[in-house]
Amino acid sequence: MERILIVDDDITFALMLRTWLSKRGFDVATASTVAAARTALSDEEFALVLSDMRLPDEDGIALLQWMSGRAIAAPVIVMTSYAEIQNAVRCMKLGARDYVSKPVNPDELLKKIREALEMPAKAMPAAKPVRKSSPKESLESHSFSYIEGRSDASRRLYEYIRLVAPTNMSVLVNGASGTGKEHVAQLIHQNSKRAGKPFVAVDCGAIPRDLAASEFFGHIKGSFTGAVSDKKGAFELADGGTLFLDEVGNLTYETQVQLLRALQERKIRPVGGNREIPVDIRLVAATNEDLEAAIARGTFRADLYHRINSFSLRVPSLRERCEDIPLFADFFLDQANRELDKHIVGFEAAAVKALAGYDWPGNLRQLKNTVMSATLLAAGEYISVGDLPREVTGATGAPGSLSLHDPVSEEEQIRRALAAAGGNKSQAAKLLGIDRKTLYNKLHHYGIE
């Protein structure tokens, strides 16, 4: 029988929860203070700790820090009110397995308890790097650029990644722009048997038509105008590792034919070369298009589609995992603090509510830009609603527009517009009511990247 420790100073609630969990087969003990919890954890072994955030002597964060110092590995689920969501996020950073909001939904709590108890101690890390890696880099050497969510949609995505990563199957990653498709591709590579080999990414939408063969297969010096030296293509550079084709739906039909042949034969011939080179790559492709519709239109080859789609993953949009937004926002706040050399503690409750209620058409990329902009603008310790773009807060004014004549500096308005548009300069120009050329001039003037 698995033993659970409930830490909560609401004696009535703790007793009700203890009775309810006992009826579901758990052996339950209770503590009403952090000090009592420390004593219980020192004297006995528990499979899981369920702790309130607010306790009479200290808080849940202090308990987590103490457990970490004592190397007590029992997973912790924290209980918190909506207004204290930032503290719950801090607990997650300190090692808490999950959190639930009060008033507690019993079915949701039971599900989270069972997931925490079933999850192995050495589960796949919550976040992995997304920058390109050289073959000799270890996974631990990367900086963290994403974090796993806790919503059902996020859990399902990462469970699928865990299942497919160790195989050699070709994976097609579907998802809207800004959802983190390359991050998923990186995770697949880093948790595969090819992790120590290269990860090579190719943006299929940025390859000029006449240079596609050279980009993929390389070329020999003098094979065409501008070929001043031999060059290895993406296939050869990725040999032994993973080749990631981003926005694969943008490939021309001619390039699709060449790509299919290379994947089928596992051999490439550099442009101008007279010998074939064997290659061993695992293919991960990504798209925000409906490739089956493209096949029906005759713009994408059905045989290539089936070759790259041994296993399909769909990355959910941010609005499909809105309960993860406070967690992602706090994660991006940490990044923004480091990049901007600021020390913003967190978000005011009203700001969290605004972030969670917005639709996020630009997904994670837009949220990251928004948090970066708000961090820059914030004057106090916490980001307020006033620091967020009008698009996010739904503030009154001309719908979907920002004004350079607002009582905020022109530079700040431009940064807000870029954040609201998810970094899209054309959309930002529309929000500001200026043309694209004027926006570029102002970006150059203020040194905004």
SULDA-V643022 format. One record per pair of residues at least 12 apart in sequence whose ideal C-beta (glycine too) atoms are under 7 Angstrom apart, sorted by the first residue. I is the first residue (numbers start at 1). J is the second residue. D is the distance in whole Angstrom. If there is no record, write none. Layout:
# SULDA-V643022
I/J/D + I/J/D
This chain:
# SULDA-V643022
1/25/7 + 1/26/7 + 1/27/5 + 2/26/6 + 2/27/7 + 2/47/4 + 2/117/6 + 3/27/4 + 3/29/7 + 3/46/5 + 3/47/5 + 4/21/6 + 4/26/5 + 4/28/5 + 4/46/6 + 4/47/7 + 4/48/5 + 4/50/6 + 5/29/5 + 5/31/6 + 5/37/7 + 5/40/6 + 5/41/7 + 5/46/5 + 5/49/5 + 6/18/6 + 6/28/6 + 6/30/5 + 6/50/5 + 7/31/5 + 7/37/4 + 7/49/7 + 7/51/4 + 7/52/6 + 7/55/7 + 7/63/7 + 8/32/7 + 8/52/4 + 9/32/5 + 9/33/7 + 9/52/7 + 9/55/6 + 9/56/5 + 11/32/7 + 14/30/5 + 18/30/6 + 20/106/7 + 24/110/7 + 33/55/6 + 33/56/5 + 33/57/5 + 34/55/5 + 34/57/5 + 34/58/4 + 34/62/6 + 34/63/5 + 35/57/6 + 37/63/6 + 38/66/6 + 41/67/7 + 41/72/6 + 46/74/5 + 47/74/6 + 47/117/6 + 48/74/6 + 48/75/5 + 48/77/7 + 48/113/6 + 48/116/6 + 48/117/6 + 49/74/5 + 49/76/5 + 50/77/5 + 50/79/7 + 51/63/6 + 51/76/6 + 51/78/6 + 51/79/7 + 52/79/5 + 53/78/6 + 53/79/7 + 53/80/4 + 53/84/6 + 53/87/5 + 53/88/7 + 60/78/5 + 60/91/6 + 61/87/7 + 61/90/6 + 61/91/6 + 61/94/7 + 64/76/6 + 64/91/6 + 64/94/4 + 64/95/6 + 64/96/6 + 65/94/6 + 68/94/7 + 68/95/6 + 73/121/6 + 75/97/4 + 75/116/4 + 76/96/5 + 76/97/6 + 77/96/7 + 77/97/6 + 77/98/5 + 77/99/7 + 77/100/6 + 77/112/6 + 77/113/7 + 77/116/6 + 78/91/5 + 78/96/5 + 78/99/5 + 79/100/6 + 79/102/6 + 79/104/6 + 80/99/6 + 80/101/6 + 80/102/7 + 81/101/7 + 81/102/5 + 82/101/6 + 83/349/5 + 85/326/5 + 85/352/6 + 86/330/6 + 86/346/4 + 86/347/6 + 89/326/6 + 89/327/6 + 89/330/4 + 92/327/7 + 97/116/5 + 98/112/5 + 98/116/6 + 98/150/6 + 100/112/6 + 124/162/6 + 124/191/6 + 126/147/6 + 126/148/4 + 127/144/4 + 127/146/5 + 127/147/5 + 127/148/6 + 128/142/7 + 128/186/6 + 128/187/5 + 128/190/5 + 129/142/3 + 129/143/6 + 129/144/7 + 129/145/6 + 129/186/7 + 130/145/4 + 130/146/6 + 130/182/6 + 130/183/5 + 130/186/5 + 132/199/6 + 132/201/7 + 133/199/5 + 135/196/6 + 135/197/5 + 135/198/5 + 139/190/5 + 139/195/7 + 146/180/6 + 146/183/5 + 147/327/7 + 147/328/7 + 147/331/5 + 149/321/5 + 149/324/3 + 149/327/6 + 149/328/7 + 150/323/7 + 150/324/6 + 150/327/6 + 151/321/4 + 151/323/5 + 151/324/5 + 153/316/4 + 153/320/5 + 153/321/4 + 154/321/5 + 154/324/6 + 157/313/7 + 157/315/6 + 157/316/7 + 160/313/6 + 161/184/6 + 161/187/5 + 161/188/6 + 162/191/7 + 164/188/7 + 164/311/5 + 165/187/7 + 165/188/5 + 165/191/4 + 165/192/5 + 166/191/7 + 166/192/6 + 166/193/7 + 168/282/6 + 169/310/4 + 169/311/5 + 170/283/4 + 170/307/7 + 170/308/5 + 170/309/7 + 170/310/4 + 171/188/6 + 171/284/5 + 171/311/5 + 171/313/6 + 172/285/5 + 172/308/5 + 172/309/4 + 172/312/5 + 173/185/6 + 173/284/7 + 173/285/7 + 173/286/4 + 173/313/5 + 173/315/6 + 174/287/6 + 174/312/7 + 174/313/7 + 174/314/5 + 174/315/7 + 175/288/6 + 175/314/6 + 175/315/3 + 176/288/5 + 176/317/5 + 176/363/6 + 177/288/5 + 177/363/7 + 178/362/5 + 178/363/4 + 178/364/6 + 178/365/3 + 178/366/6 + 178/422/6 + 179/315/4 + 179/317/6 + 179/363/5 + 179/364/6 + 180/315/6 + 180/364/5 + 181/286/4 + 181/315/6 + 182/201/6 + 182/244/7 + 182/246/6 + 182/286/7 + 184/313/6 + 184/315/6 + 185/244/5 + 185/284/4 + 185/286/6 + 186/199/6 + 188/284/6 + 189/242/4 + 192/282/7 + 194/240/7 + 194/241/5 + 194/242/6 + 194/282/6 + 197/240/4 + 197/241/3 + 198/237/6 + 198/238/5 + 198/241/4 + 199/241/6 + 199/242/5 + 199/244/7 + 200/234/5 + 200/237/5 + 200/238/4 + 200/241/7 + 200/243/5 + 200/244/7 + 201/244/4 + 201/246/6 + 202/215/7 + 202/234/5 + 202/244/7 + 202/245/6 + 202/246/7 + 203/246/5 + 203/247/7 + 204/245/6 + 204/246/6 + 204/247/5 + 204/248/5 + 204/250/5 + 204/251/5 + 205/247/5 + 205/250/4 + 209/252/6 + 212/252/7 + 212/255/4 + 213/258/6 + 213/271/5 + 214/231/7 + 214/233/7 + 214/271/5 + 215/233/6 + 215/234/6 + 216/233/5 + 216/234/5 + 216/235/6 + 216/259/7 + 217/233/4 + 217/235/6 + 217/262/7 + 217/268/4 + 217/269/6 + 217/270/5 + 217/271/7 + 218/231/5 + 218/232/5 + 218/233/4 + 218/236/6 + 218/270/4 + 219/231/5 + 219/270/5 + 219/271/4 + 219/272/6 + 220/270/6 + 220/271/7 + 220/272/4 + 220/273/5 + 222/272/7 + 223/271/5 + 223/272/2 + 224/271/7 + 233/268/7 + 233/270/7 + 235/262/6 + 235/268/5 + 235/279/5 + 235/281/6 + 236/268/7 + 236/277/6 + 236/279/6 + 238/281/5 + 239/279/5 + 239/280/6 + 239/281/6 + 240/280/6 + 241/281/7 + 242/281/7 + 242/282/5 + 242/284/6 + 243/281/5 + 243/283/5 + 244/284/5 + 245/283/7 + 245/285/4 + 246/286/5 + 247/286/7 + 247/287/6 + 247/288/7 + 248/285/4 + 248/286/7 + 248/287/5 + 248/308/7 + 249/287/5 + 249/289/4 + 249/291/6 + 249/294/6 + 249/300/6 + 256/300/7 + 256/301/5 + 256/304/5 + 259/304/6 + 260/301/7 + 260/303/6 + 260/304/5 + 260/307/6 + 263/283/7 + 263/307/5 + 266/278/6 + 266/279/6 + 266/280/7 + 267/279/7 + 283/308/6 + 285/308/5 + 291/305/5 + 317/363/6 + 318/360/4 + 318/363/5 + 318/364/6 + 318/367/6 + 319/359/5 + 319/360/6 + 322/356/6 + 325/355/5 + 325/356/5 + 326/352/5 + 326/356/7 + 328/364/7 + 328/367/6 + 329/347/7 + 329/355/5 + 329/367/6 + 329/371/6 + 330/346/7 + 332/367/6 + 332/368/5 + 332/371/4 + 333/346/7 + 333/371/5 + 333/375/6 + 336/371/6 + 336/372/5 + 336/375/4 + 337/375/7 + 340/375/6 + 340/376/6 + 342/375/6 + 344/375/5 + 344/378/5 + 344/381/7 + 344/382/7 + 344/383/6 + 345/381/5 + 345/382/6 + 346/382/6 + 347/382/6 + 347/383/5 + 348/382/5 + 348/383/7 + 348/384/5 + 350/385/5 + 351/383/5 + 351/384/6 + 351/385/5 + 351/388/6 + 354/385/6 + 354/388/6 + 354/392/6 + 354/393/5 + 355/392/7 + 358/392/5 + 362/422/2 + 365/422/5 + 365/423/6 + 366/422/3 + 369/418/6 + 369/419/4 + 369/422/6 + 369/423/5 + 370/388/7 + 370/389/6 + 370/392/6 + 370/419/4 + 372/419/7 + 373/389/7 + 373/415/5 + 373/416/6 + 373/419/4 + 374/387/4 + 374/388/5 + 376/415/6 + 377/412/6 + 389/416/5 + 389/419/5 + 389/420/4 + 390/402/6 + 391/420/4 + 392/420/7 + 400/431/6 + 401/431/6 + 401/433/6 + 402/416/6 + 402/417/5 + 402/431/5 + 402/432/5 + 403/433/7 + 404/432/6 + 411/446/5 + 413/432/7 + 414/432/7 + 414/442/6 + 414/446/7 + 414/448/6 + 415/448/7 + 417/431/4 + 417/432/5 + 425/439/6
